[in-house]
Every structure is written in C-alpha cells, then in structure tokens.
Amino acid sequence: MNTPEHHIMIVPKRRPQGDKNTDGEASKPKFPAVRYFQIHFQHMESQLELTNRSLETLQQQMAELQARFGTVHTELERSKTEK
C-alpha cells in the first residue's frame, strides 16, 4: 500500500539583533551599517567623476589628433594628385 510520506523541516529560530551568541558577544547585524553604504557611494561618485574627466580629456586629445592627421592626410592627397 502506498502512503504519502510527510517531510518535516526543522528551521532554527532566529535570534533578534543584539542578542548574545554562545560566546557572550553581541551578534553582528546581517547587513552593513548605513555608514558603510554612505562611504561606498561617495567613493563610487568620486570614481565616476574621475572617469568622466578622463573621458573628456581623451575626447579632446582625439579631436586634436584627428584635426592634425586630417590636415596631414589632406596634404598627402594633394601631393599625390599634383604629381
């Protein structure tokens, strides 16, 4: 005869934050403090600003190089057609 099996799952009770663990120390919260996120996002913001400045500098340098090589390329084309 087939009888359905019953599975019982035992879930340990969670201790509220600030309870003491077995060593007598206060348990740490599961998530970092708000200050951690504030510092993290300040760092990310400064990195983004630095990246944007670097990108602007690179774009300016590329425009200068394109202008310089554009005139060189134009001069080369003129010299080829004149021959």
Backbone as a chain_set.jsonl record, in Angstrom:
{"seq": "MNTPEHHIMIVPKRRPQGDKNTDGEASKPKFPAVRYFQIHFQHMESQLELTNRSLETLQQQMAELQARFGTVHTELERSKTEK", "coords": {"N": [[0.833, -1.168, 0.0], [0.574, 2.184, -0.878], [1.568, 4.958, 0.873], [1.411, 8.433, 1.505], [4.425, 10.217, 2.04], [5.47, 12.155, 4.771], [7.297, 15.021, 5.137], [9.181, 16.647, 7.458], [10.405, 19.758, 8.125], [12.862, 21.201, 9.985], [13.353, 24.322, 11.227], [15.722, 26.485, 12.445], [15.291, 28.776, 15.163], [15.476, 32.283, 14.727], [17.665, 34.591, 16.196], [16.951, 37.728, 17.654], [18.413, 40.857, 16.556], [21.284, 41.946, 18.3], [21.136, 40.16, 20.338], [22.948, 37.978, 22.495], [25.515, 35.786, 21.465], [26.695, 32.357, 21.713], [29.236, 32.731, 22.74], [29.027, 34.896, 24.33], [29.265, 37.339, 23.177], [27.915, 40.199, 21.514], [25.778, 39.597, 18.796], [26.505, 40.164, 15.334], [24.905, 42.448, 13.091], [23.075, 41.397, 10.164], [23.346, 42.899, 7.846], [25.494, 45.468, 6.502], [26.272, 48.566, 8.195], [24.603, 51.761, 7.823], [26.463, 53.775, 7.411], [28.52, 52.46, 6.054], [27.443, 52.129, 3.469], [27.15, 54.809, 2.769], [29.828, 55.687, 2.653], [30.727, 53.956, 0.662], [29.167, 54.758, -1.596], [29.998, 57.403, -1.828], [32.635, 57.001, -2.568], [32.239, 55.682, -5.016], [30.99, 57.742, -6.419], [33.066, 59.636, -6.577], [34.867, 58.178, -8.113], [33.418, 57.951, -10.489], [33.296, 60.63, -11.251], [36.03, 61.148, -11.705], [36.457, 59.359, -13.823], [34.783, 60.491, -15.759], [36.075, 62.958, -16.171], [38.503, 62.031, -17.217], [37.584, 60.827, -19.544], [36.62, 63.065, -20.942], [39.059, 64.408, -21.349], [40.393, 62.544, -22.978], [38.669, 62.552, -25.188], [39.051, 65.151, -26.08], [41.779, 65.047, -26.757], [41.644, 63.154, -28.821], [40.137, 64.564, -30.702], [41.948, 66.621, -31.295], [44.055, 65.123, -32.411], [42.745, 63.972, -34.609], [42.196, 66.291, -36.045], [44.797, 67.155, -36.576], [45.895, 64.951, -38.028], [44.075, 64.878, -40.026], [44.63, 67.173, -41.534], [47.194, 66.509, -42.348], [46.671, 64.224, -43.835], [45.095, 65.335, -45.853], [46.992, 67.03, -47.064], [48.773, 65.093, -48.03], [47.151, 63.796, -49.905], [46.788, 65.894, -51.709], [49.433, 66.239, -52.609], [49.815, 63.84, -53.946], [47.998, 64.02, -56.061], [49.018, 66.142, -57.466], [51.286, 65.21, -58.662]], "CA": [[0.0, 0.0, 0.0], [1.347, 3.418, -0.974], [1.112, 6.037, 1.746], [2.247, 9.63, 1.269], [5.444, 10.495, 3.055], [5.441, 13.513, 5.305], [8.632, 15.525, 5.443], [9.16, 17.727, 8.422], [11.623, 20.553, 8.039], [13.099, 21.929, 11.225], [14.007, 25.597, 10.96], [16.157, 27.051, 13.722], [14.756, 30.101, 15.47], [16.437, 33.372, 14.564], [17.799, 35.478, 17.352], [16.858, 39.147, 17.289], [19.691, 41.556, 16.557], [21.716, 42.417, 19.602], [21.208, 39.057, 21.293], [24.309, 37.48, 22.683], [25.715, 34.436, 20.96], [27.168, 31.419, 22.73], [30.486, 33.228, 23.322], [28.734, 36.029, 25.181], [29.44, 38.578, 22.416], [26.718, 40.609, 20.789], [25.839, 39.131, 17.413], [26.604, 41.244, 14.358], [23.752, 42.516, 12.2], [23.294, 40.695, 8.9], [23.693, 43.852, 6.807], [26.401, 46.528, 6.972], [25.656, 49.788, 8.71], [24.3, 52.81, 6.849], [27.713, 54.499, 7.152], [29.248, 51.7, 5.036], [26.884, 52.462, 2.166], [27.453, 56.206, 2.508], [31.228, 55.743, 2.224], [30.815, 53.238, -0.615], [28.615, 55.572, -2.672], [30.872, 58.568, -2.003], [33.782, 56.517, -3.346], [31.765, 55.434, -6.384], [30.737, 59.043, -7.029], [34.352, 60.25, -6.911], [35.425, 57.414, -9.227], [32.67, 58.335, -11.682], [33.749, 61.975, -11.621], [37.374, 60.987, -12.27], [36.297, 58.699, -15.12], [34.219, 61.469, -16.693], [37.138, 63.915, -16.524], [39.449, 61.322, -18.084], [36.922, 60.663, -20.837], [36.628, 64.373, -21.606], [40.433, 64.66, -21.781], [40.659, 61.659, -24.113], [37.905, 63.036, -26.344], [39.726, 66.358, -26.568], [43.009, 64.61, -27.421], [41.268, 62.506, -30.086], [39.736, 65.611, -31.642], [43.177, 67.28, -31.733], [44.77, 64.203, -33.302], [42.005, 63.877, -35.864], [42.4, 67.543, -36.778], [46.179, 67.162, -37.044], [46.081, 63.949, -39.08], [43.2, 65.24, -41.137], [45.358, 68.114, -42.394], [48.317, 65.767, -42.939], [46.088, 63.354, -44.857], [44.689, 66.207, -46.95], [48.214, 67.457, -47.74], [49.282, 63.928, -48.766], [46.285, 63.596, -51.057], [47.108, 66.963, -52.661], [50.73, 65.985, -53.228], [49.667, 62.698, -54.865], [47.271, 64.454, -57.257], [49.831, 67.103, -58.179], [52.362, 64.508, -59.392]], "C": [[0.892, 1.25, 0.0], [0.743, 4.473, -0.061], [1.99, 7.247, 1.498], [3.22, 9.829, 2.426], [5.32, 11.937, 3.504], [6.859, 13.899, 5.666], [8.491, 16.704, 6.389], [10.482, 18.461, 8.337], [11.744, 21.36, 9.32], [13.907, 23.171, 10.901], [14.432, 26.185, 12.298], [15.567, 28.452, 13.916], [15.847, 31.138, 15.308], [16.447, 34.21, 15.821], [17.637, 36.915, 16.898], [18.247, 39.795, 17.331], [20.016, 42.031, 17.957], [21.719, 41.324, 20.655], [22.645, 38.587, 21.409], [24.401, 36.066, 22.136], [26.297, 33.567, 22.064], [28.452, 31.88, 23.398], [30.252, 34.417, 24.247], [28.919, 37.363, 24.475], [28.132, 38.91, 21.718], [26.854, 40.154, 19.345], [25.852, 40.333, 16.472], [25.345, 41.266, 13.508], [24.085, 41.856, 10.857], [23.727, 41.641, 7.78], [24.631, 44.914, 7.366], [25.618, 47.764, 7.424], [25.453, 50.796, 7.574], [25.578, 53.555, 6.465], [28.54, 53.8, 6.067], [28.758, 52.088, 3.645], [27.176, 53.911, 1.797], [28.883, 56.337, 1.989], [31.391, 55.093, 0.86], [30.326, 54.115, -1.765], [29.413, 56.857, -2.876], [32.084, 58.174, -2.841], [33.377, 56.299, -4.801], [31.528, 56.756, -7.117], [32.049, 59.72, -7.433], [35.017, 59.501, -8.069], [34.723, 57.759, -10.536], [33.101, 59.709, -12.179], [35.128, 61.919, -12.281], [37.305, 60.357, -13.664], [35.752, 59.67, -16.153], [35.261, 62.499, -17.121], [38.138, 63.272, -17.477], [38.865, 61.145, -19.477], [36.913, 61.973, -21.615], [38.018, 64.693, -22.146], [40.768, 63.817, -23.004], [39.913, 62.11, -25.364], [38.55, 64.281, -26.946], [41.008, 65.986, -27.322], [42.713, 63.945, -28.765], [40.874, 63.551, -31.131], [40.961, 66.342, -32.175], [43.954, 66.402, -32.706], [44.064, 64.071, -34.645], [42.184, 65.136, -36.697], [43.811, 67.578, -37.377], [46.378, 66.175, -38.195], [45.169, 64.205, -40.262], [43.9, 66.191, -42.083], [46.536, 67.416, -43.059], [47.798, 64.889, -44.065], [45.685, 64.171, -46.081], [45.907, 66.668, -47.748], [48.81, 66.311, -48.557], [48.459, 63.679, -50.011], [46.559, 64.649, -52.136], [48.416, 66.687, -53.373], [50.654, 64.821, -54.197], [48.992, 63.152, -56.145], [48.088, 65.431, -58.084], [50.915, 66.417, -59.007], [51.938, 63.968, -60.688]], "O": [[1.839, 1.352, 0.78], [-0.425, 4.839, -0.192], [3.196, 7.103, 1.3], [2.892, 9.641, 3.598], [5.088, 12.832, 2.691], [7.539, 13.191, 6.41], [7.748, 17.647, 6.117], [11.549, 17.86, 8.462], [10.838, 22.107, 9.689], [15.011, 23.084, 10.366], [13.602, 26.365, 13.189], [15.375, 29.203, 12.959], [16.995, 30.916, 15.696], [15.413, 34.499, 16.423], [18.149, 37.281, 15.84], [19.137, 39.337, 18.047], [19.138, 42.463, 18.704], [22.243, 41.524, 21.75], [23.452, 38.79, 20.502], [23.494, 35.254, 22.315], [26.381, 33.992, 23.217], [28.738, 31.462, 24.52], [31.191, 34.896, 24.883], [28.753, 38.415, 25.093], [27.347, 38.026, 21.377], [27.915, 40.303, 18.738], [25.282, 41.381, 16.775], [24.771, 40.213, 13.231], [25.251, 41.776, 10.473], [24.414, 41.213, 6.853], [24.581, 45.23, 8.555], [24.456, 47.956, 7.066], [26.059, 50.684, 6.509], [25.748, 53.926, 5.303], [29.186, 54.462, 5.255], [29.561, 52.345, 2.748], [27.425, 54.211, 0.63], [29.122, 57.022, 0.995], [32.104, 55.609, 0.0], [30.992, 54.21, -2.796], [29.494, 57.352, -4.0], [32.508, 58.924, -3.719], [34.102, 56.695, -5.714], [31.834, 56.871, -8.304], [32.136, 60.31, -8.51], [35.661, 60.121, -8.915], [35.369, 57.849, -11.581], [33.251, 59.924, -13.382], [35.36, 62.572, -13.298], [38.016, 60.78, -14.576], [36.204, 59.677, -17.298], [35.327, 62.87, -18.292], [38.573, 63.904, -18.439], [39.569, 61.296, -20.475], [37.173, 61.983, -22.819], [38.152, 65.191, -23.264], [41.359, 64.316, -23.961], [40.454, 62.06, -26.468], [38.59, 64.445, -28.166], [41.291, 66.534, -28.388], [43.443, 64.149, -29.735], [41.236, 63.434, -32.302], [41.026, 66.655, -33.364], [44.455, 66.892, -33.718], [44.709, 64.058, -35.694], [42.309, 65.06, -37.92], [44.0, 67.976, -38.526], [46.964, 66.525, -39.219], [45.467, 63.788, -41.381], [43.789, 66.049, -43.301], [46.847, 67.7, -44.215], [48.41, 64.815, -45.131], [45.907, 63.748, -47.215], [45.863, 66.695, -48.978], [49.302, 66.537, -49.662], [49.014, 63.38, -51.069], [46.562, 64.34, -53.328], [48.52, 66.87, -54.585], [51.377, 64.818, -55.194], [49.38, 62.707, -57.225], [47.873, 65.54, -59.291], [51.412, 67.005, -59.968], [52.742, 63.36, -61.395]]}, "num_chains": 1, "name": "protein.A"}
